[in-house]
């Protein structure tokens, strides 16, 4: 499937979900342990591939596959569109530790998904999107931790 068709398919999928549920209720709990659809896999490979650059390319070349990951969905910015939450849980790629694995959010847009990922904290599997919001993004809580991560306009701190 070529990229314009893929983006249009993703946009229709995201917009269909938004139309079906225009009121998002918080807090939302997203289990980020699901297998991605083929379209989501393509998006994650492209977006994270751009983010990691040569490191991603070298890993794919040496291992014969892209790093493994799982996904979940939640509305981070209150636009009633489910954003894609990604746990990059391939220990061989090197982004897992005692605090979990590296997390990323890829925001849904009317055209499909954003071209750049938002880096999240390391976590194991659960992300809670809280009612509170700062600078257009909802606060986050990971797993059963007590620290609330707040969007500062550029990243979660």
C-alpha positions in Angstrom: 0.0 0.0 0.0 1.5 3.3 -0.9 1.9 6.1 1.7 -0.9 8.5 0.6 -3.4 5.6 0.6 -2.1 4.4 4.0 -2.4 7.9 5.5 -5.9 8.3 4.1 -6.9 4.9 5.5 -5.4 5.8 8.9 -7.2 9.2 8.9 -10.5 7.6 8.1 -10.0 5.0 10.8 -9.1 7.7 13.4 -11.9 10.0 12.3 -14.4 7.2 12.5 -13.4 6.5 16.1 -13.7 10.2 16.9 -17.1 10.5 15.4 -18.3 7.5 17.3 -17.1 8.9 20.6 -16.9 12.7 20.7 -16.8 13.0 24.5 -13.6 11.6 26.0 -13.8 10.7 29.7 -10.8 11.0 32.0 -9.0 9.3 33.6 -8.3 6.8 30.8 -6.2 3.8 31.3 -4.3 2.4 28.3 -2.7 -1.0 28.5 0.2 -0.7 26.2 0.6 -4.4 25.6 -1.3 -5.0 22.4 0.0 -6.1 19.0 -0.2 -3.3 16.5 -2.3 -3.5 13.3 -0.4 -3.6 10.0 -1.1 0.1 9.5 0.0 1.0 13.0 3.2 -1.1 12.5 4.0 0.9 9.3 3.4 4.2 11.2 5.6 3.2 14.2 8.4 1.9 11.9 8.4 5.2 9.9 8.1 7.6 12.8 10.5 5.8 15.2 12.8 5.0 12.3 13.1 8.8 11.7 13.6 9.5 15.4 16.3 7.0 15.9 17.9 7.4 12.5 21.1 5.4 11.9 20.7 3.4 15.1 17.4 2.0 13.9 18.8 1.3 10.4 21.8 -0.5 11.9 19.6 -2.6 14.2 17.3 -3.6 11.3 20.2 -4.5 9.1 22.0 -6.6 11.8 19.0 -8.3 13.2 16.9 -8.7 10.1 13.8 -7.0 11.7 12.7 -3.7 13.3 12.7 -3.5 17.1 9.7 -5.1 18.6 7.0 -3.0 20.4 3.5 -3.1 21.7 0.8 -0.4 21.5 -2.2 1.0 23.3 -4.6 3.9 22.6 -5.7 6.9 24.6 -6.6 10.5 23.8 -3.7 12.6 25.2 -4.8 16.0 23.8 -8.5 15.9 24.3 -9.4 16.0 20.6 -11.5 12.8 20.9 -9.1 11.0 18.6 -7.2 7.9 20.0 -3.5 8.6 20.0 -1.0 5.8 19.6 1.0 4.8 22.6 4.1 2.7 22.0 6.3 0.6 24.3 9.6 -0.1 22.6 10.1 -3.4 24.4 12.9 -5.0 22.5 15.6 -5.5 25.1 18.1 -6.3 22.3 17.6 -2.8 20.9 18.7 -1.5 24.3 15.8 0.7 25.5 14.5 -1.4 28.5 15.7 -1.3 32.1 14.6 -1.7 35.7 12.0 1.1 35.2 10.4 -0.5 32.2 10.9 0.2 28.5 11.0 3.4 26.5 7.6 4.8 25.7 6.4 7.1 22.8 3.2 8.7 21.8 2.3 9.4 18.2 -0.6 11.8 18.1 -3.6 11.2 15.8 -4.2 14.0 13.3 -7.0 14.5 10.7 -4.5 13.3 8.1 -3.5 10.1 10.0 -0.7 10.3 12.6 1.9 12.9 13.4 5.3 12.5 11.7 7.2 12.9 15.0 6.9 10.9 18.2 6.7 12.3 21.7 9.1 10.7 24.0 7.5 9.4 27.2 9.0 8.0 30.4 10.1 4.4 30.7 7.2 2.3 31.9 6.1 -1.4 32.0 2.6 -1.6 30.5 0.0 0.8 31.9 -0.4 4.5 31.1 -3.1 6.5 32.9 -4.2 9.7 31.1 -5.5 12.0 33.9 -8.2 14.7 33.8 -5.7 17.5 34.5 -4.0 19.1 31.5 -1.3 21.5 30.8 -0.6 23.4 27.6 -3.0 21.3 25.6 -1.9 17.8 26.8 -3.3 15.7 29.6 -1.1 14.7 32.5 0.2 11.1 32.6 0.8 8.5 35.3 2.7 5.3 34.5 2.1 1.8 35.9 1.4 2.3 39.7 3.9 5.1 40.2 3.0 8.3 42.1 4.8 10.8 39.9 2.6 12.7 37.6 4.2 13.7 34.3 3.1 17.1 33.0 3.4 18.5 29.5 5.5 21.7 29.4 4.7 22.5 25.8 7.6 20.6 24.4 7.8 17.3 26.4 6.5 15.5 29.5 8.4 16.2 32.7 
